[in-house]
Amino acid sequence: MFQTFAINDLETFPQQLEAMLNRHRETIDNITKSNENSYEKVIKPLQDLDEERELFFTPLAHLNSVMNSPQTQKAYEECIPLLSKFSSQMAQNVALFEKIKQIQTNDEEAQRVLEHEIRDFVLSGIHLPKEKKKRMEEIVLQLSELGNRFSQNLLNATKAYELIIEDEKDIKGLPQSDIDAAAEEIKGKKVYKFSLQIPSYLAYMTYGPNREYREKLYKAYNTRAPENAEVINQILKLKNEKAQLLGFDNYAQYALEERDAPTQEDVVAFLEALAMQSLPQAKKELDELSVFAKKLDKIETLESYDVGYYSEKLKKEKFDFDDTMTKPYFEQNNVLKGLLEIVAELFDVTFKQLDVPTWHPCVKSFDIYENNMLAGRIYFDLEARKEKQGGAWMNDWETHYVDAQGKKHLPSAFIVCNFSPSFNETPSLLRHDDVVTLFHEMGHAIHHLFGKSKERSVSGINAVAWDVVEFPSQFLENFAYEGAILKRFAYHYKSGAPIDDLLLNKIKETKNFQAALGMLRQIEFALFDFKLHQKLHQKDEIQTLLDTIRKTTALLKPPSYSKFQHGFSHIFAGGYAAGYYSYKWAEVLSADAFFECLDEDEGFNKIQARGYKEHILSKGGSQEMSRLYEEWLGRKPDIKSLIRLYEIES
C-alpha cells in the first residue's frame, strides 16, 4: 500500500532516474500523438507519471537533507540537471499544451487541474519563440543547481565551525541538558563544544554568560558561507531574466501569478502597515531591554549578540520564568505522544506505531486510520545531527488521489526537526519553542495527509497558493500555548509529576514577550525578500537595500560584518523567493481561525475542529483558500485578529 523508504544503489541512482525519465518521455509522446482528448485518457495518466517520479526521487532529496554525505550529494547533484531538463521539455511541449487546452470537463476538481496546467505552461514560456525557450530551459537548470549550491555551502560552513570552552564558569547558567550535549573529553580534559547547529547555537546565545564567546558564535553564524554572495548574485540575475522573458517587469510580479495576494503594492502596503503598527511598542521593548542590561551588567551599548541572553534574563525577572523551568516537562517522546493523541481526538483519527525501514534509528513512523480504515502514514525525524540540514520542515512523499486505473493512493509525509538529542542520563528535552515548532510542522503534515481530493495535482498541499500554505501550520502552533493542550503531555521526565498551572500560566503570559520586536524582524525579512525581487540588485547593492529597510525595522543595528543574506536559505534555496511575506499573509487567516476554534477549558472546540478538517484540510488545493475559508466560517478573515494574537497595542 505504501512505499518502502529505501535507495538500493546511490551510485547508479542517476542512471535509474534517467531511464525512468526516458520512459516517461515516450509515454507522454504517445499520449500527445493519440486521438484521445478526454480528461481521463490525457490528464489522469500524466498525473500518474508525476506521482511515479515523486515516489522515486523524494527519498534521495530527503536523504541528502537528513543524512548528507559525499555520496548523497554526488547523486543529488547529478540528478538535478536530469529533472530540470525533463521539466523544461515538458513545459515547452506545444503539442501537449494544445491538446490540454481542448479538454472539457464538468468536474470542479478536474477543471481546477486544467486551469493550473494551462497557467503553468504559460508561466513556463510556452508562447516564447524557439531561442527564448531554449534560454528559459538553461535558466531553470542553472537556478536548480545554484539553489543546491547555496544549501550545500551553508551546510558545509555550519558543520565546519566549533567553539571549545574550557572554563566551567563560562557555561554557568546553561540548562543541564545543553551542558551534557556540549560536554566532550579532549586529550583527557573535559571541555564544552558549541557548534552552529541550531540547538547548540541557541543554547549558548540564550544562556551563555561569556559575552566574548557569544560574539564569537554570533559572528561565525552570521558570516557563514561568504561564497554565497556570488551565488545570490547569479540567482537574482537569472530570476530577473526569467521574469522579463515572460513579459513581467520583475520576479516579484511573476511570483504573484501563483499567489493569493493580488498585487505588489498590496504586499508592500500590508507589510509596511504592520511595521508601523508594531514600531511604537517595539521601541518600548528595546528601551526596556537596554536599561535592564545596563542595570544588570553595566552594558553601555546593547549589541545583537546580547539580545537573546538579556531577553531571557529579563523574562526571568519580569515573569519569574525561563525555559529551564519548563524544559524538564517536555520530554521528546511524551510531547510526540501527546501531540498525536490531540490530533487523533480533534480530527477523529488513530495513529499506530510501525516498525518499517527508515533512514536513521531515531525515526518513528505511524500509520493513520480513519473509521478503522488505513488512511495515511507519517514519519518523524526529530533530533539534530551533524549530517542533517538545520531548521525544521515537512516534506510530502505520497499523495492521496485516484489514478487512471481507478486505484486509490494514500498519502505519506515526513516531519523533520533539529531538537537536542539524548545524552547519557538526560533524554531529549524540548524548549517550549521546540514544542511550538513540532505543532507547526504537524499542521503542515495534516494539511497534506487529510487531503481527500481525487485529483493528484490539487490534493493535499499540491496547488495550495504559496502565501496561504502556512495557514494550517500557524493555526495548529497557536494551540501549543494553551494550558488545556499542554497539560496533556507535560510531565517531569524524572518524577513524572504533571506541570503545574503556575508554569502553564507563565508560558501563556510570556508568549508575547517582545512580540513587536519579533514582528519587526519578520517584516524586515519579508520586505528585504520582496523588494530584492522587485529590482535587479548588484552584489554591492544588496547590503544597501537591507540596511535601508533596517532603518525602519531594525531598532538595534547589527554589526557591519553580519551578512544575514548569505544564510537566507528560505528565499535562495527553499522556494520562498518573493514569498517570505507569506508567513504574515497566512497568519491573518491562522489568527482569525484560532480565535474561532479556541475553547478556554478544552483548548480546542471539537465541533469547529471537525469543520476545519472538512472545509480546509480535506479540500487541499482543490479551491482557492479564500473561498474555502468563507465556506467554512461564512466570512472573510479579519486582519485585526493578527494584532490581537500578538497583543500589540494599536
C-alpha positions in Angstrom: 0.0 0.0 0.0 2.8 2.4 1.0 6.3 2.8 -0.5 9.2 1.4 1.5 11.8 4.0 2.2 14.9 2.6 0.5 17.6 3.5 -2.0 19.2 0.4 -3.4 22.2 2.0 -5.0 23.2 5.6 -4.7 25.9 5.2 -7.3 23.5 4.2 -10.1 20.6 6.3 -8.9 21.1 9.0 -11.6 21.1 6.3 -14.3 18.0 4.7 -12.9 16.3 8.2 -12.9 17.4 8.9 -16.5 15.9 5.6 -17.6 12.6 6.4 -15.9 12.5 9.9 -17.4 13.1 8.4 -20.9 10.3 6.0 -20.4 8.1 8.9 -19.3 9.0 10.9 -22.3 7.9 8.1 -24.5 4.6 7.7 -22.7 3.9 11.4 -22.9 4.8 11.4 -26.6 2.3 8.6 -27.2 -0.5 10.4 -25.2 0.2 13.6 -27.1 0.1 11.9 -30.5 -3.0 9.8 -29.7 -6.5 10.8 -30.8 -7.6 10.8 -27.1 -8.8 14.1 -25.8 -10.7 13.2 -22.6 -9.5 14.2 -19.1 -9.4 10.5 -18.1 -7.2 9.5 -21.0 -4.8 12.5 -21.0 -4.6 14.2 -17.6 -5.0 11.2 -15.4 -2.1 9.2 -16.9 0.1 12.4 -16.7 -0.7 12.7 -13.0 0.3 9.0 -12.6 3.7 9.8 -14.1 4.1 12.8 -11.8 3.5 10.5 -8.8 5.9 7.9 -10.0 8.7 10.5 -10.3 7.9 11.9 -6.9 8.0 8.4 -5.3 11.3 7.6 -6.8 13.2 10.9 -6.3 11.9 12.2 -3.0 13.9 9.6 -0.9 17.2 10.9 -2.4 16.3 14.6 -1.9 15.2 13.7 1.6 18.3 11.7 2.4 20.6 14.5 1.1 19.0 16.8 3.7 18.8 14.5 6.7 21.8 12.1 6.2 24.0 14.3 4.0 27.2 12.6 2.7 29.5 12.9 -0.3 27.6 10.0 -1.9 24.1 11.6 -1.5 25.5 14.9 -2.6 27.0 13.5 -5.7 23.9 11.5 -6.7 21.6 14.5 -6.0 23.8 16.9 -8.0 23.8 14.5 -10.9 20.0 14.2 -10.8 19.2 17.9 -10.7 20.0 18.6 -14.4 18.2 15.5 -15.5 15.0 16.6 -13.7 15.4 20.2 -14.8 15.8 19.2 -18.4 12.8 16.9 -18.3 10.5 19.5 -16.7 11.7 22.2 -19.1 11.0 19.9 -22.1 7.5 19.1 -20.8 6.8 22.8 -20.1 7.7 23.6 -23.8 5.7 20.8 -25.3 3.4 22.8 -27.6 1.5 19.8 -28.9 0.7 18.6 -25.4 -0.4 22.2 -24.4 -2.7 22.4 -27.4 -4.2 19.1 -26.5 -4.8 20.0 -22.9 -6.4 23.4 -23.9 -9.1 21.5 -25.8 -10.1 19.2 -22.9 -13.6 19.8 -21.5 -14.9 18.6 -18.1 -17.8 19.3 -15.8 -15.9 18.1 -12.7 -14.9 21.1 -10.4 -11.6 19.5 -9.2 -10.7 18.4 -12.7 -11.5 21.9 -14.0 -9.1 23.4 -11.5 -6.4 21.0 -12.6 -6.8 22.1 -16.2 -6.7 25.8 -15.3 -3.4 25.2 -13.4 -1.9 23.1 -16.2 -2.6 25.9 -18.7 -1.4 28.6 -16.4 1.8 26.7 -15.7 2.5 26.2 -19.4 2.1 29.9 -20.0 4.4 30.8 -17.0 7.0 28.4 -18.3 7.1 30.2 -21.6 5.1 28.0 -23.9 4.4 31.1 -26.1 8.0 32.1 -26.5 9.9 31.8 -29.7 12.3 28.8 -30.0 15.6 30.6 -29.0 13.9 32.1 -25.9 12.5 28.8 -24.9 16.0 27.3 -25.0 17.2 30.1 -22.8 14.4 29.5 -20.4 15.4 25.9 -20.1 19.0 26.9 -19.4 17.8 29.3 -16.7 15.7 26.7 -14.9 18.6 24.3 -14.8 21.0 26.9 -13.6 18.6 28.0 -10.8 18.2 24.4 -9.6 22.0 24.0 -9.4 22.5 27.3 -7.7 19.9 26.6 -5.1 21.6 23.3 -4.3 25.0 25.0 -4.1 23.6 27.7 -1.7 22.3 25.0 0.6 25.5 22.9 0.4 27.7 25.9 1.1 25.6 26.7 4.2 25.6 23.1 5.5 29.4 22.8 5.0 30.0 26.1 6.8 27.7 25.0 9.7 29.4 21.7 10.0 32.9 23.2 9.9 32.8 25.5 13.0 33.4 24.6 16.6 33.8 26.8 19.7 35.7 25.0 22.5 35.1 26.3 26.0 37.4 25.0 28.8 36.4 27.0 31.9 33.2 25.8 33.6 32.4 29.4 34.7 31.7 30.2 31.0 28.9 27.7 30.8 27.3 28.5 34.2 23.6 29.1 33.8 23.0 26.8 30.8 20.4 24.1 31.2 21.9 20.8 32.3 20.7 19.1 29.1 22.6 21.6 27.0 25.7 21.2 29.1 25.5 17.4 28.7 25.1 17.9 25.0 28.2 20.1 24.8 30.5 18.1 27.1 33.4 16.2 25.5 36.8 14.9 26.5 39.7 16.0 24.5 43.2 14.7 25.4 42.0 13.7 28.9 40.4 17.0 29.6 36.7 17.8 29.9 35.7 20.6 27.6 32.4 22.0 26.2 32.0 22.2 22.4 29.4 24.5 20.8 28.6 24.5 17.1 26.4 26.4 14.7 23.8 23.6 14.7 20.7 25.4 16.0 20.2 23.6 19.3 23.8 24.2 20.3 24.0 27.7 18.9 20.8 28.9 20.6 21.7 27.3 23.9 24.8 29.5 24.2 23.3 32.6 22.7 20.4 32.4 25.2 22.2 31.3 28.3 25.9 31.7 27.7 27.4 34.1 30.3 30.6 35.0 28.4 29.9 37.9 26.2 33.1 37.4 24.2 32.0 33.8 23.4 28.5 34.9 22.4 30.0 37.4 19.9 32.3 34.7 18.5 29.4 32.4 17.9 27.2 35.2 16.6 29.9 36.3 14.2 30.6 32.8 13.0 26.9 32.2 12.4 26.3 35.5 10.6 29.4 35.3 8.4 28.9 31.7 7.2 29.3 30.8 3.6 30.7 34.1 2.2 30.9 32.3 -1.2 27.0 32.5 -1.3 27.4 36.3 -2.1 28.3 35.3 -5.7 25.6 32.5 -5.7 23.0 35.1 -4.7 24.2 37.5 -7.4 23.7 34.8 -10.1 20.3 33.7 -8.7 19.0 37.2 -8.8 20.2 37.9 -12.4 18.6 34.6 -13.6 15.3 35.2 -11.9 15.1 38.7 -13.2 15.9 37.4 -16.8 13.3 34.7 -16.4 10.6 37.1 -15.4 11.4 39.5 -18.2 11.5 36.7 -20.8 7.9 36.0 -19.8 6.9 39.7 -20.1 6.9 40.6 -16.4 8.5 43.8 -15.0 10.3 41.8 -12.3 10.4 38.5 -10.5 8.0 39.6 -7.7 5.3 40.4 -10.3 5.9 36.9 -11.9 5.7 35.2 -8.5 2.3 36.7 -7.6 0.7 35.0 -10.6 0.6 31.9 -8.4 -0.2 33.6 -5.1 -3.2 34.8 -3.1 -2.0 38.4 -2.8 -3.4 40.5 -5.7 -0.5 43.0 -6.4 3.0 44.0 -5.4 1.6 47.2 -4.0 -0.8 45.1 -1.7 2.1 43.1 -0.4 4.4 46.1 0.4 1.5 48.1 1.9 0.4 45.1 4.1 4.0 44.7 5.4 4.6 48.4 6.0 1.3 48.8 7.8 2.2 46.0 10.1 5.6 47.6 10.7 4.1 51.0 11.5 1.7 49.4 13.9 4.5 47.5 15.7 7.1 50.2 15.9 5.9 52.2 19.0 5.7 49.0 21.1 9.0 47.7 19.7 10.8 50.8 20.8 9.5 50.4 24.3 10.5 46.8 24.3 14.1 47.6 23.2 14.4 50.5 25.6 13.3 48.2 28.5 15.9 45.6 27.4 18.7 48.2 27.2 18.0 49.6 30.6 17.9 46.1 32.1 21.3 45.1 30.5 22.9 48.3 31.8 21.5 47.7 35.3 22.5 44.1 35.4 25.9 44.1 33.8 26.7 47.7 33.1 26.3 47.1 29.3 26.5 50.6 27.8 25.7 49.6 24.3 23.4 46.6 23.7 24.6 44.5 20.7 22.8 41.9 18.5 24.7 39.1 20.3 23.3 40.3 23.6 19.6 40.3 22.8 18.9 36.6 23.3 20.8 36.4 26.6 19.4 39.6 28.2 15.9 38.9 26.8 16.0 35.5 28.6 17.2 37.2 31.8 14.6 40.0 31.6 11.9 37.4 31.0 13.1 35.6 34.1 13.0 38.8 36.2 9.6 40.1 34.9 7.8 36.8 35.0 10.0 34.7 37.3 10.2 32.3 34.4 12.6 30.9 31.8 12.8 27.9 29.5 14.9 25.9 32.1 11.7 25.7 34.3 9.6 24.0 31.6 12.2 22.0 29.7 12.1 19.0 32.1 8.4 18.7 31.4 8.8 18.5 27.6 10.5 15.1 27.1 10.5 14.5 23.4 8.7 11.1 23.4 5.9 12.4 25.7 5.5 15.5 23.5 5.1 13.5 20.4 2.8 11.0 22.0 0.7 13.9 23.4 0.5 15.7 20.0 -0.6 12.5 18.2 -3.3 11.9 20.9 -4.6 15.5 20.5 -4.7 15.3 16.7 -6.4 11.9 16.9 -9.1 13.3 19.3 -9.7 16.5 17.4 -9.9 15.1 13.9 -11.2 11.6 14.7 -8.2 9.6 13.5 -6.0 6.9 15.1 -2.2 6.6 15.0 -0.5 3.2 15.2 3.3 3.0 15.5 5.2 0.9 12.9 8.4 -0.9 12.5 9.4 -0.2 8.9 12.7 0.6 7.2 13.7 4.3 7.7 16.9 6.3 7.1 18.0 6.6 10.8 17.4 4.6 14.1 15.8 7.7 15.8 13.0 7.9 13.1 9.5 7.0 14.3 6.7 6.1 11.9 3.0 5.8 12.3 0.0 4.6 10.2 -3.1 6.8 10.3 -6.6 5.3 10.4 -9.9 6.9 9.8 -13.1 5.0 10.5 -10.9 1.9 11.1 -9.6 2.2 7.5 -5.9 2.9 6.7 -5.7 6.5 5.6 -2.0 7.7 5.6 1.5 7.4 7.0 3.8 9.8 8.8 7.5 9.7 9.7 9.1 11.8 12.5 12.9 12.6 12.4 13.3 15.0 15.3 16.9 15.1 16.6 19.8 17.2 15.4 22.9 15.5 14.0 25.9 16.6 12.0 24.8 15.2 8.7 21.4 17.0 8.8 20.4 20.4 7.5 19.3 22.9 10.2 15.8 24.0 10.7 12.5 22.2 10.6 10.3 21.2 7.8 7.5 18.9 6.5 8.1 17.0 3.3 5.3 15.3 1.4 6.0 12.0 -0.3 3.0 10.0 -1.4 -0.3 11.8 -2.3 -4.0 10.9 -1.8 -5.6 10.6 -5.2 -7.3 8.1 -7.6 -5.2 7.0 -10.6 -6.0 6.3 -14.2 -7.0 2.7 -13.3 -9.3 3.8 -10.6 -7.0 2.8 -7.7 -6.9 5.0 -4.7 -3.5 6.1 -3.4 -2.9 7.1 0.2 -0.7 10.0 1.4 2.6 10.0 3.4 4.8 12.7 4.8 8.0 13.3 6.7 8.4 15.8 9.7 12.0 16.8 10.3 13.2 18.9 13.2 16.6 19.6 15.0 15.8 19.0 18.7 18.5 18.3 21.2 19.3 14.5 21.2 19.5 12.3 24.3 22.8 12.3 26.2 23.9 9.9 28.9 21.3 10.2 31.7 19.4 13.0 30.1 16.7 12.3 27.5 15.9 14.6 24.6 14.2 17.6 26.4 12.5 20.3 24.3 12.3 24.0 24.8 8.8 25.3 24.6 9.8 26.9 21.2 10.5 23.3 20.1 7.1 22.2 21.1 5.6 25.1 19.0 7.8 24.0 16.1 6.6 20.4 16.3 2.9 21.6 16.3 3.7 23.9 13.3 5.2 21.1 11.2 2.3 18.8 12.2 -0.1 21.5 10.9 1.6 21.2 7.5 1.6 17.4 7.6 -2.1 17.0 8.4 -2.9 19.5 5.6 -1.3 17.0 3.2 -2.3 13.8 5.0 -6.0 14.7 5.5 -6.5 15.7 1.8 -9.3 13.9 0.1 -9.1 15.1 -3.4 -9.3 12.5 -6.2 -7.0 14.6 -8.4 -3.3 14.4 -7.5 -2.5 17.9 -8.8 -4.8 19.6 -6.3 -4.6 17.0 -3.4 -3.1 17.7 0.0 -0.7 20.6 -0.2 -0.5 20.4 -4.0 -1.7 23.6 -5.7 -2.2 25.5 -2.4 -1.1 29.1 -3.1 2.3 29.7 -1.5 1.2 32.6 0.5 -1.5 30.7 2.3 0.2 27.3 2.7 1.4 28.4 6.1 -2.1 28.9 7.4 -2.7 25.3 8.7 0.8 25.2 10.3 0.5 28.5 12.1 -3.1 27.7 13.1 -2.1 24.5 14.9 1.0 26.0 16.6 -1.2 28.6 18.3 -2.6 25.8 20.4 0.8 24.9 21.8 0.5 27.9 24.2 -2.8 26.7 25.6 -2.7 25.2 29.1 -5.5 22.7 28.4 -3.5 21.3 25.5 0.0 21.3 27.2 -1.1 19.6 30.3 -2.0 16.5 28.3 1.7 15.7 27.8 3.8 17.9 30.1 5.2 15.6 32.8 8.5 15.9 34.5 10.9 13.4 32.9 12.3 12.3 36.3 9.4 12.4 38.8 6.5 12.0 36.4 4.8 15.0 38.1 2.4 16.9 35.9 3.3 20.5 35.0 1.6 22.9 37.4 -0.9 25.6 36.5 1.6 28.3 37.5 4.1 27.3 34.8 1.3 26.9 32.3 0.2 30.4 33.0 3.8 31.6 32.7 4.0 30.1 29.2 0.9 31.9 28.1 1.9 35.1 29.9 5.3 35.2 28.2 4.0 34.2 24.7 4.1 37.8 23.5 7.1 39.0 25.4 8.9 41.3 22.9 6.3 40.4 20.3 6.6 43.7 18.5 10.4 43.3 18.1 9.7 39.8 16.7 7.1 41.1 14.3 9.5 43.8 13.0 12.2 41.1 12.5 9.9 39.0 10.3 8.7 42.1 8.4 12.4 43.0 7.8 13.0 39.6 6.2 9.8 39.8 4.2 10.4 43.4 2.9 14.0 42.6 2.0 13.0 39.5 0.1 10.1 41.2 -1.8 12.0 44.4 -2.7 15.1 42.4 -3.6 12.9 40.6 -6.3 11.3 43.8 -7.4 14.5 45.3 -8.8 17.7 43.6 -10.0 20.3 44.5 -7.4 24.0 44.1 -8.0 26.1 42.4 -5.3 27.2 45.6 -3.5 23.6 46.9 -3.6 22.1 44.0 -1.7 23.5 45.1 1.6 22.5 48.6 0.9 18.9 47.5 0.4 18.9 45.5 3.7 20.4 48.5 5.5 17.8 50.8 4.1 15.0 48.5 5.3 16.6 48.2 8.7 16.4 52.0 9.2 12.7 51.3 9.9 12.6 47.6 11.1 15.9 47.2 13.0 15.9 49.3 16.1 19.2 47.7 17.0 21.7 47.9 14.1 23.5 44.6 13.5 27.4 44.7 13.3 28.7 45.6 9.9 30.3 42.1 9.4 26.8 40.5 9.7 25.8 39.0 6.3 22.4 37.6 7.1 21.6 37.2 3.4 24.3 34.5 2.9 22.2 32.2 5.1 18.7 33.2 4.0 18.0 29.7 2.5 14.3 30.2 2.6 14.5 32.5 -0.4 17.6 31.4 -2.2 17.2 27.6 -1.8 13.8 26.9 -0.3 11.2 28.2 -2.7 10.2 31.4 -0.8 11.6 33.9 -3.3 9.4 37.0 -3.3 7.2 34.9 -0.9 8.6 35.3 2.6 5.7 37.8 3.2 3.6 34.6 3.1 4.2 33.9 6.8 2.4 37.1 7.8 -0.2 37.0 5.0 -1.2 33.5 6.0 -1.1 34.4 9.7 -4.1 36.7 9.3 -6.0 33.5 8.4 -4.5 31.4 11.1 -5.0 34.1 13.9 -8.6 34.6 12.8 -9.3 30.9 12.7 -7.6 30.3 16.0 -10.0 32.6 17.9 -12.9 30.9 16.2 -11.7 27.5 17.4 -10.3 28.4 20.8 -12.0 26.8 23.8 -10.6 28.1 27.1 -11.4 24.9 29.0 -10.7 22.2 26.5 -8.1 24.2 24.4 -9.9 23.4 21.1 -13.6 23.5 20.1 -14.1 20.0 18.8 -17.1 20.9 16.6 -15.1 23.7 14.9 -12.1 21.2 14.6 -14.2 18.9 12.5 -15.4 21.8 10.4 -11.8 22.9 9.9 -10.9 19.4 8.8 -13.8 19.2 6.4 -13.7 22.6 4.8 -9.9 23.4 4.9 -7.7 20.4 5.4 -9.6 17.8 3.3 -10.0 20.2 0.3 -6.2 20.8 -0.1 -5.6 22.9 -3.2 -8.9 22.0 -5.0 -10.2 25.5 -4.4 -8.9 29.0 -3.6 -8.2 29.2 0.2 -10.1 32.4 0.5 -13.2 30.6 -0.9 -12.7 27.6 1.4 -12.4 30.0 4.4 -15.6 31.8 3.6 -17.4 28.4 3.1 -16.2 27.3 6.5 -17.0 30.4 8.6 -19.3 32.4 6.3 -17.0 35.5 6.3 -13.6 36.8 5.3 -10.7 36.8 7.9 -10.2 39.9 9.9 -6.6 41.4 9.9 -7.2 42.8 13.4 -7.0 39.2 14.7 -3.3 39.2 13.9 -2.7 42.3 16.1 -4.9 40.7 18.8 -2.9 37.4 18.6 0.3 39.3 19.4 -1.3 41.7 21.9 0.3 44.6 20.1 -1.0 47.9 21.3 -2.5 49.9 18.4 
